[in-house]
Amino acid sequence: MTKPVAPKRHLPSSPFKAPVTPPPQHFEVGDQVSHDMYGLGRVIGIEDGIAALVDFGSAQKRIPSPYTKMTKL
């Protein structure tokens, strides 16, 4: 049985560069997006900082923030 690996923290005094985390993406109503699982869609609603409602043609899905699997086209 293996132990779960915890992410390593960066020490401020370390000579190595800290890992860079990308800023969270910001979506607006009407933006075209691509989702890893659902494909192409259009943002039809926004819940500020919580989720985005996206119409993928065959279904409407609520995608929670952070939008790791969704990119703006």
Buried (B, 14 or more C-beta within 10 A) or exposed (E): EEEEEEEEEEEEEEEEEEEEEEEEBEBEEEBEBEBEEBEEBBBEEBEEEEBBBBEBEEEEBEBEBEBEEBEEE
